[in-house]
């Protein structure tokens, strides 16, 4: 039986991004050897969206109050990659990881599946 989800974020500076996930985002984790950290995630949900293009996967962190979350992240020196935009289903933005990669962040305006 499936009992979890393992998400991989590929990075050009994995050590810096791991430190960011641990120290800034506050995710607890385990060192599985040699500084290789794997983090516990908050509750998650998965959706399948139709596409006419190439299939792809996306990762978004979710929050209850985007303005408050962005204020907290800014106070920790986190760069906001894109201004928040209303998408109907939620308010969407992205933050910059130390490696320069973007990580999506949104406040959903729909019922969340992990509350079921």
C-alpha positions in Angstrom: 0.0 0.0 0.0 1.3 3.5 -0.8 2.1 5.3 2.4 3.7 8.6 1.3 5.2 10.8 -1.4 8.9 11.5 -2.0 9.5 14.7 -3.8 12.8 15.5 -5.4 14.0 19.0 -6.1 17.0 19.0 -8.4 19.5 21.7 -7.6 22.7 23.3 -8.9 23.6 23.9 -5.2 22.0 21.2 -3.2 23.8 22.0 0.0 22.6 25.6 0.0 19.1 24.6 -0.9 19.0 21.9 1.8 20.1 24.5 4.4 17.4 26.8 3.2 14.7 24.1 3.5 15.9 23.3 7.0 16.8 26.7 8.4 14.4 29.1 6.6 11.4 27.0 5.7 11.8 25.1 9.0 11.3 21.6 7.7 12.7 18.9 10.0 14.6 16.1 8.4 16.9 13.2 8.7 20.5 12.8 7.6 20.6 9.6 5.6 24.4 9.7 5.3 27.1 12.2 4.2 24.9 15.3 4.8 22.2 14.0 2.5 19.1 15.4 4.1 15.5 14.2 3.5 12.8 16.4 5.0 9.4 15.7 6.5 6.8 17.6 4.5 3.5 19.0 5.7 0.3 17.3 4.5 0.2 16.9 0.7 -2.3 16.4 -2.1 -1.9 15.3 -5.7 -3.9 16.3 -8.8 -3.9 15.2 -12.5 -4.3 18.1 -14.9 -5.0 17.6 -18.7 -2.4 19.0 -21.1 -2.0 19.1 -24.9 1.7 19.6 -24.4 4.4 17.4 -23.0 3.5 15.9 -19.6 5.3 17.6 -16.7 5.3 17.7 -12.9 5.1 20.8 -10.7 5.7 21.4 -7.0 4.0 24.1 -5.0 4.2 24.8 -1.3 0.8 25.8 0.2 0.0 28.3 2.9 -3.2 29.6 4.6 -2.2 33.3 4.4 0.1 34.2 1.6 0.7 37.8 2.7 1.7 36.7 6.1 3.9 33.9 4.8 5.6 36.3 2.3 6.2 38.9 5.1 7.8 36.2 7.2 10.0 34.9 4.4 11.1 38.5 3.4 12.1 39.1 7.0 14.4 36.1 6.7 16.0 37.6 3.5 14.1 35.3 1.1 13.8 36.8 -2.4 10.3 36.7 -3.9 10.7 35.5 -7.5 7.3 36.7 -8.9 4.6 39.0 -7.5 1.5 37.3 -6.3 -1.1 36.8 -9.0 -4.8 35.8 -8.6 -5.4 32.6 -10.6 -9.0 31.9 -9.5 -8.1 28.6 -7.8 -5.6 30.5 -5.6 -3.1 33.3 -5.2 0.2 32.2 -6.7 3.8 33.3 -6.3 7.3 31.8 -6.2 10.3 32.2 -4.0 14.0 31.9 -4.9 16.1 29.1 -3.5 19.8 29.8 -2.8 20.6 27.9 -6.0 18.6 30.4 -8.0 15.8 27.9 -8.7 12.2 29.0 -8.1 9.8 27.2 -5.8 6.1 27.8 -6.2 4.0 29.0 -3.3 0.3 29.5 -3.2 -2.7 30.1 -1.0 -5.5 27.9 -2.3 -9.0 29.3 -2.7 -10.5 25.8 -3.0 -11.1 23.1 -0.5 -7.9 21.3 0.2 -7.8 17.5 0.0 -5.6 17.0 3.0 -8.4 18.2 5.2 -10.6 15.3 4.2 
